[in-house]
Amino acid sequence: MPGGRLTQQERQQIALGLADGLAYAEIARRLDRPTSTVTREVMRNGGPTSYRADLAHRATEHRTHRRRPAAPRGAEAPPQVHGRDPEAMREYEELFTTVLIGSGTPAMMARVLACLTLTDSGSLTAAELVQRLQVSPASISKAIAFLEGQGLVRRERDERRRERYVVDDDIWYQSMMATAEALLQIVVIARQGVGVLGPGTPAATRLENIARFLDFIRESTTRAAEQAREVLSTSSGATPPGSASAEATPSGSASADTPSV
């Protein structure tokens, strides 16, 4: 971490800042640390609602003791393009991975997804992922299977007939639709349970409420994903049909409150 490792006192200040509802940037400013350092620290140790300074400090000491030796120079990541700072990229990839883990993505799956997302091509082979992440082919295979099931990656063959794993601008749409489909399965099963348990019984009423709640979330998620996909796929010079900006305001000019995409 820039400026050395966080001290236990700094972690206590982070915990106090979270308890006071301060933003990560404000906590970082008070500690004279980068915001990314505070964000990574919190997300790595339970998130903003579960962070505890003492547990975080012990966990960090444990990770330090069991950390693997540095990879040999031959296994280093390829040079950065577009004038990017390699150290800044490493820090950001770690931060991105940590936030994915904090959102519920398993650690190896988060590492693979972050690695793919942060390449300009959005595409790597299994061998390239193994080299970049310094893990076994089996770990990559398991991670890809999980991410594919979530709709977050897809497979394709390149000109050399090698299988490549791809993320593109549509992955989050596909992931949301996969989530909606999973919710639908729960809705269907919950409503089947109403008939089994007997309509009007406490357990059946509970299941019906679960079904109604999740069905509403599913429909809202699907609708929002479709609308967002349409907006994001529209060229910057065009206006999506039916959007607020497609209509003239009373003064005949575009509304100042219309969000830009």
N, C-alpha and C positions, 0 to 999 in steps of 0.2 A: 504494500500500500504506500502511496506517496506520503512522505514524512514519517515512515516507520509504522509499525503495527499499532493498532489501537490499544490504549491502556485500559485497565479496569475502570479507572476514574472516568475516562472518556465514554466508556460503555454505559456507566451509570448516568452520565449527562444525556446520552442518547435516550435512555429509558425515561428519564424525567421529561425530556422534550416530547417524546411520543405521548406520555401521559397528559401533557399540557396541550396536545393537539397541534404541535408545531409541524410545519412541512419539513421534508428532508433537507431542502435547501437552507432553511433557517437554522436547523440543527447543525448542519455542516458549517455554516458561516460562524456560528458561535464557537465551534471547535477548531476553526481555521483548517478545515479538511475539504477535499472535493466532495461534491454532492454524491457522486458515484460511490465513494467509499462508504458513506452512511447508508445509502440505499442497499448496497450489497451486504453490508453488515446486518441490517434489519431483516432482509429477505432470506438470508442464509440461516437466520436464527429465530424462526417462528413467525415472522411477519409483524406488522405494526401492532396487532392486537395481542400477540403472545410473546413479544420480545422481553427477555429478562437478562439483565446485565451479567449476573453471576453465572447463569447457565451458558450464555454466549461466550464468556471468557474461558470457561472450562472447556467448552466445545472447540474453541480455537486452539487452545493448548494441546488438546488431544489430536486435532488434525495436524498440527505442526510436528508432533512426535512420530506420527505414522506416515508422514508425507514421503512419497517415493523420491529417489534421487532424480536429479534433473536429467532429461533425455539427452542423449549424445548429440553433438552438433549436426551430425548427418540427418537427424530426425527433425530438425527445426522446420517451422512453417516456411513456405516459400516467401520471397521478398514481396513486400506490399507494392501495389500499383497505384497510379493516380496521385503519387506523392503522399500517401497515407503514412502516418507515424506508426510503426510496428508495435510500439509499447502501448500507444493509445488504443490501437485495434485489439490488442490482447486484453487490456483492461475492459474495453467495451464488450467484447465477446463473453468475458466472465460475468459481467454485470447482466447482460441479456440472458445468459444461461440461468443465473441466479433468480431473476424475476420469473422466468418460465417455471423453474422448480417451485417457487413460491406460489404460483398459480395452480399447482397440482400436477405438473408434468414430471414423471420420474426422471431422475438425474441423468442417466445415459441418454434417454430420449431427448431431454432438453439440450444436451451437448450436441447431439447430432442435428437437431432442428436449428439451433443457433449457428452451427458451422455452415449448414446449407444456406440459410437465410442471408448470411453475411458475405457470401461469395457473389461476385457480379453476375456470374452465369446462372446462379441458383441451381447448379447441377454438379454432382460429384459421383464418382464410382465408389464401390465398396473399398477398393484398395486405397483410393485417395483419402477416404474418411479414416481408414485405419492409420494411415501415415500421419494425418493432421492431428488426430485425437490420441494417438499412441495407445490404442486399445485392440482387443482381439477381433478378428472377423466375426466370431460368434456374437460378440456384443453389438456390433454394427447390425448384423442380421436381425437380432431380437429388437433393437431399437426401431429399425425400418418397418418391421412387421407391425409394431405398435402404432407408429406414426401413420402408416398407410391405413390402418383400421380407423384412425381418427380423421381421415381425409386430409392429412397435413402434408403428405408427400405422394408422389406418383412415380412409376417406373417407366423408363423408355430405353430404347436401344440406340446407340450412336452409330456412326458410319463404320466403326470397327466391330460392331455387333456386341459391344460391351454394354452391360446393364448399368444404367445411370439412375440416380435418385434425384428427383427434381422437386423444387418448390417454385411456385410462381405467384403472380398477383392474385390468383383465384383461390389460393389455399385456405384462406380464412373463411371465404364463402363456403367452400366445400366442407370445412370443418363444422361450421354452424349448421349446415344442412344435415350432416351426420349426427350432430347433437339433437337436432329436431327429430330425426328418425328414431334415435334411441329413446327420446321422451315419449314418442308415440307408442312404442312397445310397452312402456310402463303404463301408459293411459289405458291401453287395451287390456292388459292383464289386471289392472286395478278394477276395471269395470266388470270383468269376468268374475272377480271375487265378490262383487256385490250380490250377484245371483247365488253364489255358493253360500255366503254367510247369511243371506236373507235380508231383503230390502227393509230399511227402517231400524235394523239393529245397530248398536253403537259401532261395532267393527265395520259393518257395511257402509255406514255413514262416513266413517273416517276414510275408507277407500274411495268413496264417491267424491269426497272433498279433494283428495289427492289427485284423482283423475281430472277433476274440473280445473284445479290449479295448474297442473302440468300441461293440460291441453291448451290453456290460455297462454302459458309461456311458450309452448311449441309454436302456436299460430303467430304470436308476436315476433318470435325469433325468425321464423320463416319469412314473414312479411318484411321485417327490417332488413334481413340479409338480401332479399330480392331488390328492395329499394336502394340499398347502399351499393349493390353491384351495378345497378343501372346508372346511378350517379357517377360512380368512379370509372365506369367504362365510357362515359360521355366525354368527348373531346372538350378541351378547355374553352373553345369558342362556341360550343353549342349549348343549348339549354334543354335539360331533360323535360319531356312532355309532362304537363300537369304540375310542374314545380311553381313555387310562388313567384320566382323571377320571370316566368313566362308571361305573366300578366302585368300590364302597365299599372302603376300606382295612380291615384287621382290626379297627381300633378303631371303624369305622363312620363316620369322618369323611373328608373329602377329603384326599389326600396333600399335604403341605406342599411336596413337590418337583414337583408338577404345574405346568408352565409356564402362565402366563396369556397369552392372545393379545389 
